[in-house]
């Protein structure tokens, strides 16, 4: 059984990590604007994917905030999965700048 403190700590940690990734995405978006037109098109697709993953994670975090005791663990797992997807998307996007 997950305590209220554990839930609050998880949400706080996830929100901080989400904010950090959002900042990275914003930075990548700025960098992509300095690229050539052909490269910008490629970056825009990756940016679109990153933003979609970001929105999915935000939706899961909203659900998590409203989760009952019965659904908490399931939604927590889904949130962690969405977090990993967003992290992968951002890491792939960053790798394109190397």
N, CA, C and O atoms as CSV, one atom per row, in Angstrom:
chain,resi,resn,atom,element,x,y,z
A,1,UNK,N,N,0.838,-1.181,0.000
A,1,UNK,CA,C,0.000,0.000,0.000
A,1,UNK,C,C,0.883,1.244,0.000
A,1,UNK,O,O,1.811,1.357,0.801
A,2,UNK,N,N,0.597,2.143,-0.871
A,2,UNK,CA,C,1.372,3.356,-1.018
A,2,UNK,C,C,0.813,4.429,-0.098
A,2,UNK,O,O,-0.392,4.678,-0.070
A,3,UNK,N,N,1.702,5.057,0.649
A,3,UNK,CA,C,1.269,6.109,1.567
A,3,UNK,C,C,1.095,7.429,0.816
A,3,UNK,O,O,1.568,7.589,-0.309
A,4,UNK,N,N,0.416,8.355,1.453
A,4,UNK,CA,C,0.221,9.676,0.866
A,4,UNK,C,C,1.562,10.366,0.652
A,4,UNK,O,O,1.754,11.034,-0.364
A,5,UNK,N,N,2.486,10.216,1.585
A,5,UNK,CA,C,3.804,10.819,1.446
A,5,UNK,C,C,4.541,10.236,0.248
A,5,UNK,O,O,5.171,10.976,-0.506
A,6,UNK,N,N,4.471,8.926,0.064
A,6,UNK,CA,C,5.120,8.292,-1.081
A,6,UNK,C,C,4.525,8.812,-2.396
A,6,UNK,O,O,5.247,9.061,-3.361
A,7,UNK,N,N,3.215,8.968,-2.414
A,7,UNK,CA,C,2.552,9.491,-3.600
A,7,UNK,C,C,3.000,10.918,-3.876
A,7,UNK,O,O,3.332,11.267,-5.009
A,8,UNK,N,N,3.007,11.734,-2.837
A,8,UNK,CA,C,3.422,13.127,-3.002
A,8,UNK,C,C,4.876,13.226,-3.452
A,8,UNK,O,O,5.211,14.034,-4.318
A,9,UNK,N,N,5.728,12.407,-2.865
A,9,UNK,CA,C,7.146,12.400,-3.247
A,9,UNK,C,C,7.323,11.980,-4.702
A,9,UNK,O,O,8.117,12.571,-5.434
A,10,UNK,N,N,6.584,10.960,-5.114
A,10,UNK,CA,C,6.669,10.502,-6.500
A,10,UNK,C,C,6.226,11.608,-7.449
A,10,UNK,O,O,6.908,11.897,-8.433
A,11,UNK,N,N,5.090,12.225,-7.156
A,11,UNK,CA,C,4.577,13.285,-8.021
A,11,UNK,C,C,5.548,14.461,-8.078
A,11,UNK,O,O,5.781,15.023,-9.148
A,12,UNK,N,N,6.110,14.833,-6.942
A,12,UNK,CA,C,7.055,15.947,-6.893
A,12,UNK,C,C,8.302,15.635,-7.729
A,12,UNK,O,O,8.773,16.481,-8.490
A,13,UNK,N,N,8.823,14.433,-7.585
A,13,UNK,CA,C,10.005,14.024,-8.349
A,13,UNK,C,C,9.710,14.011,-9.842
A,13,UNK,O,O,10.491,14.527,-10.642
A,14,UNK,N,N,8.588,13.424,-10.209
A,14,UNK,CA,C,8.229,13.351,-11.626
A,14,UNK,C,C,8.022,14.751,-12.208
A,14,UNK,O,O,8.487,15.033,-13.312
A,15,UNK,N,N,7.340,15.615,-11.487
A,15,UNK,CA,C,7.098,16.964,-11.997
A,15,UNK,C,C,8.411,17.718,-12.198
A,15,UNK,O,O,8.552,18.464,-13.168
A,16,UNK,N,N,9.357,17.535,-11.306
A,16,UNK,CA,C,10.664,18.180,-11.448
A,16,UNK,C,C,11.375,17.640,-12.693
A,16,UNK,O,O,11.952,18.409,-13.462
A,17,UNK,N,N,11.332,16.336,-12.888
A,17,UNK,CA,C,11.966,15.729,-14.052
A,17,UNK,C,C,11.284,16.174,-15.352
A,17,UNK,O,O,11.945,16.411,-16.363
A,18,UNK,N,N,9.985,16.279,-15.309
A,18,UNK,CA,C,9.232,16.746,-16.481
A,18,UNK,C,C,9.637,18.179,-16.814
A,18,UNK,O,O,9.865,18.508,-17.978
A,19,UNK,N,N,9.725,19.019,-15.808
A,19,UNK,CA,C,10.133,20.407,-16.036
A,19,UNK,C,C,11.523,20.476,-16.658
A,19,UNK,O,O,11.763,21.282,-17.557
A,20,UNK,N,N,12.435,19.635,-16.184
A,20,UNK,CA,C,13.790,19.613,-16.745
A,20,UNK,C,C,13.770,19.193,-18.212
A,20,UNK,O,O,14.461,19.785,-19.042
A,21,UNK,N,N,12.976,18.171,-18.527
A,21,UNK,CA,C,12.896,17.723,-19.922
A,21,UNK,C,C,12.219,18.757,-20.807
A,21,UNK,O,O,12.618,18.940,-21.957
A,22,UNK,N,N,11.209,19.432,-20.292
A,22,UNK,CA,C,10.558,20.488,-21.067
A,22,UNK,C,C,11.572,21.574,-21.417
A,22,UNK,O,O,11.584,22.096,-22.532
A,23,UNK,N,N,12.407,21.899,-20.462
A,23,UNK,CA,C,13.445,22.901,-20.692
A,23,UNK,C,C,14.415,22.422,-21.772
A,23,UNK,O,O,14.815,23.203,-22.635
A,24,UNK,N,N,14.789,21.158,-21.729
A,24,UNK,CA,C,15.666,20.594,-22.750
A,24,UNK,C,C,15.005,20.650,-24.123
A,24,UNK,O,O,15.648,20.990,-25.116
A,25,UNK,N,N,13.732,20.319,-24.171
A,25,UNK,CA,C,13.002,20.357,-25.444
A,25,UNK,C,C,12.972,21.790,-25.982
A,25,UNK,O,O,13.178,22.014,-27.175
A,26,UNK,N,N,12.718,22.748,-25.105
A,26,UNK,CA,C,12.712,24.157,-25.517
A,26,UNK,C,C,14.074,24.566,-26.075
A,26,UNK,O,O,14.154,25.254,-27.093
A,27,UNK,N,N,15.144,24.137,-25.403
A,27,UNK,CA,C,16.502,24.449,-25.874
A,27,UNK,C,C,16.770,23.814,-27.239
A,27,UNK,O,O,17.356,24.442,-28.120
A,28,UNK,N,N,16.336,22.565,-27.402
A,28,UNK,CA,C,16.523,21.886,-28.677
A,28,UNK,C,C,15.740,22.573,-29.793
A,28,UNK,O,O,16.198,22.662,-30.932
A,29,UNK,N,N,14.565,23.050,-29.444
A,29,UNK,CA,C,13.763,23.755,-30.438
A,29,UNK,C,C,14.491,25.018,-30.895
A,29,UNK,O,O,14.515,25.323,-32.087
A,30,UNK,N,N,15.075,25.742,-29.962
A,30,UNK,CA,C,15.829,26.953,-30.309
A,30,UNK,C,C,17.021,26.606,-31.194
A,30,UNK,O,O,17.283,27.293,-32.181
A,31,UNK,N,N,17.741,25.548,-30.846
A,31,UNK,CA,C,18.901,25.132,-31.644
A,31,UNK,C,C,18.478,24.715,-33.044
A,31,UNK,O,O,19.177,24.985,-34.021
A,32,UNK,N,N,17.342,24.062,-33.134
A,32,UNK,CA,C,16.904,23.562,-34.441
A,32,UNK,C,C,16.615,24.702,-35.408
A,32,UNK,O,O,16.706,24.526,-36.623
A,33,UNK,N,N,16.272,25.852,-34.882
A,33,UNK,CA,C,15.940,26.995,-35.743
A,33,UNK,C,C,17.171,27.577,-36.431
A,33,UNK,O,O,17.048,28.327,-37.400
A,34,UNK,N,N,18.352,27.234,-35.935
A,34,UNK,CA,C,19.579,27.739,-36.556
A,34,UNK,C,C,20.108,26.786,-37.625
A,34,UNK,O,O,21.102,27.093,-38.283
A,35,UNK,N,N,19.476,25.664,-37.801
A,35,UNK,CA,C,19.915,24.662,-38.775
A,35,UNK,C,C,19.430,25.032,-40.177
A,35,UNK,O,O,18.586,25.911,-40.354
A,36,UNK,N,N,19.981,24.345,-41.150
A,36,UNK,CA,C,19.555,24.566,-42.534
A,36,UNK,C,C,18.088,24.145,-42.694
A,36,UNK,O,O,17.540,23.431,-41.854
A,37,UNK,N,N,17.475,24.594,-43.773
A,37,UNK,CA,C,16.048,24.292,-44.009
A,37,UNK,C,C,15.782,22.793,-44.052
A,37,UNK,O,O,14.800,22.322,-43.478
A,38,UNK,N,N,16.643,22.044,-44.724
A,38,UNK,CA,C,16.454,20.592,-44.818
A,38,UNK,C,C,16.530,19.933,-43.450
A,38,UNK,O,O,15.733,19.055,-43.119
A,39,UNK,N,N,17.493,20.368,-42.674
A,39,UNK,CA,C,17.687,19.795,-41.343
A,39,UNK,C,C,16.556,20.233,-40.416
A,39,UNK,O,O,16.106,19.460,-39.570
A,40,UNK,N,N,16.102,21.463,-40.575
A,40,UNK,CA,C,14.992,21.948,-39.758
A,40,UNK,C,C,13.765,21.074,-39.916
A,40,UNK,O,O,13.068,20.803,-38.938
A,41,UNK,N,N,13.495,20.635,-41.119
A,41,UNK,CA,C,12.332,19.779,-41.365
A,41,UNK,C,C,12.448,18.486,-40.560
A,41,UNK,O,O,11.476,18.038,-39.953
A,42,UNK,N,N,13.624,17.896,-40.559
A,42,UNK,CA,C,13.880,16.675,-39.794
A,42,UNK,C,C,13.696,16.941,-38.294
A,42,UNK,O,O,13.077,16.149,-37.583
A,43,UNK,N,N,14.238,18.057,-37.834
A,43,UNK,CA,C,14.130,18.407,-36.416
A,43,UNK,C,C,12.684,18.677,-36.015
A,43,UNK,O,O,12.274,18.343,-34.904
A,44,UNK,N,N,11.918,19.275,-36.909
A,44,UNK,CA,C,10.521,19.565,-36.599
A,44,UNK,C,C,9.737,18.280,-36.341
A,44,UNK,O,O,8.871,18.241,-35.468
A,45,UNK,N,N,10.042,17.240,-37.097
A,45,UNK,CA,C,9.373,15.954,-36.878
A,45,UNK,C,C,9.749,15.386,-35.512
A,45,UNK,O,O,8.894,14.876,-34.788
A,46,UNK,N,N,11.022,15.476,-35.165
A,46,UNK,CA,C,11.470,14.985,-33.868
A,46,UNK,C,C,10.890,15.829,-32.745
A,46,UNK,O,O,10.529,15.307,-31.690
A,47,UNK,N,N,10.803,17.120,-32.968
A,47,UNK,CA,C,10.200,18.007,-31.975
A,47,UNK,C,C,8.728,17.660,-31.781
A,47,UNK,O,O,8.231,17.639,-30.655
A,48,UNK,N,N,8.049,17.393,-32.863
A,48,UNK,CA,C,6.629,17.000,-32.794
A,48,UNK,C,C,6.472,15.735,-31.950
A,48,UNK,O,O,5.568,15.649,-31.119
A,49,UNK,N,N,7.350,14.755,-32.164
A,49,UNK,CA,C,7.295,13.513,-31.391
A,49,UNK,C,C,7.578,13.766,-29.910
A,49,UNK,O,O,6.912,13.201,-29.042
A,50,UNK,N,N,8.552,14.604,-29.628
A,50,UNK,CA,C,8.891,14.917,-28.234
A,50,UNK,C,C,7.727,15.625,-27.545
A,50,UNK,O,O,7.388,15.309,-26.404
A,51,UNK,N,N,7.122,16.576,-28.239
A,51,UNK,CA,C,5.979,17.308,-27.644
A,51,UNK,C,C,4.784,16.362,-27.425
A,51,UNK,O,O,4.063,16.499,-26.437
A,52,UNK,N,N,4.578,15.420,-28.328
A,52,UNK,CA,C,3.485,14.458,-28.162
A,52,UNK,C,C,3.744,13.577,-26.937
A,52,UNK,O,O,2.828,13.298,-26.163
A,53,UNK,N,N,4.981,13.145,-26.770
A,53,UNK,CA,C,5.339,12.336,-25.594
A,53,UNK,C,C,5.180,13.156,-24.322
A,53,UNK,O,O,4.753,12.637,-23.290
A,54,UNK,N,N,5.523,14.429,-24.398
A,54,UNK,CA,C,5.371,15.329,-23.255
A,54,UNK,C,C,3.896,15.449,-22.855
A,54,UNK,O,O,3.561,15.376,-21.673
A,55,UNK,N,N,3.038,15.630,-23.830
A,55,UNK,CA,C,1.595,15.760,-23.549
A,55,UNK,C,C,1.026,14.471,-22.964
A,55,UNK,O,O,0.182,14.509,-22.069
A,56,UNK,N,N,1.489,13.335,-23.471
A,56,UNK,CA,C,1.018,12.055,-22.953
A,56,UNK,C,C,1.418,11.904,-21.482
A,56,UNK,O,O,0.626,11.445,-20.659
A,57,UNK,N,N,2.633,12.290,-21.168
A,57,UNK,CA,C,3.092,12.197,-19.788
A,57,UNK,C,C,2.321,13.159,-18.893
A,57,UNK,O,O,1.948,12.798,-17.777
A,58,UNK,N,N,2.080,14.364,-19.359
A,58,UNK,CA,C,1.304,15.318,-18.569
A,58,UNK,C,C,-0.100,14.787,-18.296
A,58,UNK,O,O,-0.637,14.971,-17.203
A,59,UNK,N,N,-0.685,14.135,-19.279
A,59,UNK,CA,C,-2.022,13.546,-19.092
A,59,UNK,C,C,-1.966,12.461,-18.016
A,59,UNK,O,O,-2.848,12.379,-17.161
A,60,UNK,N,N,-0.929,11.635,-18.064
A,60,UNK,CA,C,-0.788,10.577,-17.062
A,60,UNK,C,C,-0.589,11.174,-15.677
A,60,UNK,O,O,-1.103,10.648,-14.690
A,61,UNK,N,N,0.152,12.264,-15.601
A,61,UNK,CA,C,0.364,12.902,-14.296
A,61,UNK,C,C,-0.941,13.494,-13.765
A,61,UNK,O,O,-1.185,13.471,-12.558
A,62,UNK,N,N,-1.778,14.022,-14.654
A,62,UNK,CA,C,-3.095,14.501,-14.234
A,62,UNK,C,C,-3.932,13.347,-13.691
A,62,UNK,O,O,-4.579,13.468,-12.651
A,63,UNK,N,N,-3.908,12.224,-14.414
A,63,UNK,CA,C,-4.643,11.039,-13.961
A,63,UNK,C,C,-4.111,10.565,-12.611
A,63,UNK,O,O,-4.874,10.150,-11.739
A,64,UNK,N,N,-2.812,10.634,-12.457
A,64,UNK,CA,C,-2.181,10.201,-11.217
A,64,UNK,C,C,-2.667,11.039,-10.041
A,64,UNK,O,O,-2.908,10.522,-8.950
A,65,UNK,N,N,-2.807,12.326,-10.278
A,65,UNK,CA,C,-3.287,13.220,-9.225
A,65,UNK,C,C,-4.713,12.915,-8.788
A,65,UNK,O,O,-5.105,13.232,-7.665
A,66,UNK,N,N,-5.481,12.305,-9.667
A,66,UNK,CA,C,-6.878,11.988,-9.380
A,66,UNK,C,C,-7.090,10.508,-9.056
A,66,UNK,O,O,-8.213,10.078,-8.794
A,67,UNK,N,N,-6.008,9.739,-9.076
A,67,UNK,CA,C,-6.113,8.287,-8.926
A,67,UNK,C,C,-6.593,7.889,-7.531
A,67,UNK,O,O,-6.213,8.481,-6.521
A,68,UNK,N,N,-7.427,6.883,-7.520
A,68,UNK,CA,C,-7.856,6.303,-6.248
A,68,UNK,C,C,-6.786,5.329,-5.780
A,68,UNK,O,O,-5.853,5.018,-6.519
A,69,UNK,N,N,-6.922,4.866,-4.588
A,69,UNK,CA,C,-5.974,3.885,-4.039
A,69,UNK,C,C,-5.912,2.648,-4.932
A,69,UNK,O,O,-4.847,2.058,-5.116
A,70,UNK,N,N,-7.050,2.265,-5.479
A,70,UNK,CA,C,-7.120,1.064,-6.317
A,70,UNK,C,C,-6.392,1.212,-7.648
A,70,UNK,O,O,-5.861,0.236,-8.179
A,71,UNK,N,N,-6.366,2.423,-8.185
A,71,UNK,CA,C,-5.766,2.622,-9.506
A,71,UNK,C,C,-4.381,3.261,-9.453
A,71,UNK,O,O,-3.721,3.379,-10.485
A,72,UNK,N,N,-3.933,3.673,-8.274
A,72,UNK,CA,C,-2.664,4.388,-8.137
A,72,UNK,C,C,-1.486,3.631,-8.774
A,72,UNK,O,O,-0.767,4.197,-9.597
A,73,UNK,N,N,-1.287,2.376,-8.405
A,73,UNK,CA,C,-0.123,1.630,-8.894
A,73,UNK,C,C,-0.139,1.481,-10.412
A,73,UNK,O,O,0.900,1.601,-11.061
A,74,UNK,N,N,-1.302,1.224,-10.969
A,74,UNK,CA,C,-1.412,1.061,-12.427
A,74,UNK,C,C,-1.058,2.370,-13.131
A,74,UNK,O,O,-0.281,2.371,-14.086
A,75,UNK,N,N,-1.620,3.472,-12.667
A,75,UNK,CA,C,-1.359,4.755,-13.309
A,75,UNK,C,C,0.082,5.197,-13.064
A,75,UNK,O,O,0.688,5.838,-13.923
A,76,UNK,N,N,0.630,4.864,-11.907
A,76,UNK,CA,C,2.043,5.164,-11.623
A,76,UNK,C,C,2.928,4.447,-12.631
A,76,UNK,O,O,3.850,5.043,-13.187
A,77,UNK,N,N,2.652,3.171,-12.868
A,77,UNK,CA,C,3.422,2.405,-13.855
A,77,UNK,C,C,3.284,3.008,-15.251
A,77,UNK,O,O,4.265,3.109,-15.987
A,78,UNK,N,N,2.080,3.405,-15.609
A,78,UNK,CA,C,1.851,4.024,-16.913
A,78,UNK,C,C,2.600,5.357,-17.019
A,78,UNK,O,O,3.131,5.698,-18.075
A,79,UNK,N,N,2.635,6.101,-15.914
A,79,UNK,CA,C,3.361,7.373,-15.883
A,79,UNK,C,C,4.857,7.148,-16.070
A,79,UNK,O,O,5.523,7.892,-16.790
A,80,UNK,N,N,5.372,6.118,-15.416
A,80,UNK,CA,C,6.791,5.804,-15.564
A,80,UNK,C,C,7.106,5.389,-16.999
A,80,UNK,O,O,8.156,5.747,-17.534
A,81,UNK,N,N,6.210,4.643,-17.616
A,81,UNK,CA,C,6.395,4.247,-19.012
A,81,UNK,C,C,6.384,5.486,-19.914
A,81,UNK,O,O,7.219,5.606,-20.810
A,82,UNK,N,N,5.459,6.389,-19.685
A,82,UNK,CA,C,5.381,7.621,-20.476
A,82,UNK,C,C,6.632,8.471,-20.256
A,82,UNK,O,O,7.116,9.118,-21.184
A,83,UNK,N,N,7.152,8.469,-19.036
A,83,UNK,CA,C,8.381,9.187,-18.729
A,83,UNK,C,C,9.557,8.623,-19.541
A,83,UNK,O,O,10.353,9.376,-20.101
A,84,UNK,N,N,9.651,7.318,-19.593
A,84,UNK,CA,C,10.732,6.678,-20.351
A,84,UNK,C,C,10.607,6.999,-21.841
A,84,UNK,O,O,11.615,7.212,-22.515
A,85,UNK,N,N,9.390,7.032,-22.351
A,85,UNK,CA,C,9.176,7.356,-23.760
A,85,UNK,C,C,9.609,8.794,-24.049
A,85,UNK,O,O,10.243,9.062,-25.069
A,86,UNK,N,N,9.268,9.709,-23.155
A,86,UNK,CA,C,9.662,11.104,-23.337
A,86,UNK,C,C,11.178,11.240,-23.258
A,86,UNK,O,O,11.782,11.936,-24.074
A,87,UNK,N,N,11.787,10.590,-22.297
A,87,UNK,CA,C,13.240,10.646,-22.149
A,87,UNK,C,C,13.925,10.108,-23.407
A,87,UNK,O,O,14.888,10.701,-23.894
A,88,UNK,N,N,13.434,9.004,-23.921
A,88,UNK,CA,C,14.004,8.428,-25.143
A,88,UNK,C,C,13.861,9.386,-26.320
A,88,UNK,O,O,14.789,9.554,-27.111
A,89,UNK,N,N,12.713,9.999,-26.426
A,89,UNK,CA,C,12.473,10.941,-27.515
A,89,UNK,C,C,13.432,12.125,-27.435
A,89,UNK,O,O,14.010,12.533,-28.442
A,90,UNK,N,N,13.595,12.668,-26.246
A,90,UNK,CA,C,14.491,13.814,-26.057
A,90,UNK,C,C,15.938,13.398,-26.310
A,90,UNK,O,O,16.683,14.127,-26.966
A,91,UNK,N,N,16.342,12.246,-25.802
A,91,UNK,CA,C,17.712,11.782,-26.012
A,91,UNK,C,C,18.009,11.564,-27.493
A,91,UNK,O,O,19.096,11.894,-27.967
A,92,UNK,N,N,17.055,11.016,-28.212
A,92,UNK,CA,C,17.238,10.831,-29.652
A,92,UNK,C,C,17.368,12.185,-30.342
A,92,UNK,O,O,18.237,12.376,-31.193
A,93,UNK,N,N,16.512,13.106,-29.977
A,93,UNK,CA,C,16.544,14.448,-30.553
A,93,UNK,C,C,17.906,15.092,-30.278
A,93,UNK,O,O,18.511,15.675,-31.177
A,94,UNK,N,N,18.386,14.986,-29.034
A,94,UNK,CA,C,19.691,15.560,-28.674
A,94,UNK,C,C,20.807,14.919,-29.485
A,94,UNK,O,O,21.754,15.601,-29.877
A,95,UNK,N,N,20.713,13.638,-29.737
A,95,UNK,CA,C,21.771,12.943,-30.459
A,95,UNK,C,C,21.912,13.464,-31.893
A,95,UNK,O,O,22.974,13.320,-32.499
A,96,UNK,N,N,20.877,14.054,-32.426
A,96,UNK,CA,C,20.912,14.575,-33.786
A,96,UNK,C,C,21.745,15.848,-33.893
A,96,UNK,O,O,22.099,16.264,-34.996
A,97,UNK,N,N,22.061,16.467,-32.764
A,97,UNK,CA,C,22.851,17.693,-32.756
A,97,UNK,C,C,24.341,17.424,-32.606
A,97,UNK,O,O,25.141,18.359,-32.598
A,98,UNK,N,N,24.718,16.170,-32.489
A,98,UNK,CA,C,26.138,15.838,-32.285
A,98,UNK,C,C,26.850,15.643,-33.593
A,98,UNK,O,O,28.047,15.360,-33.607
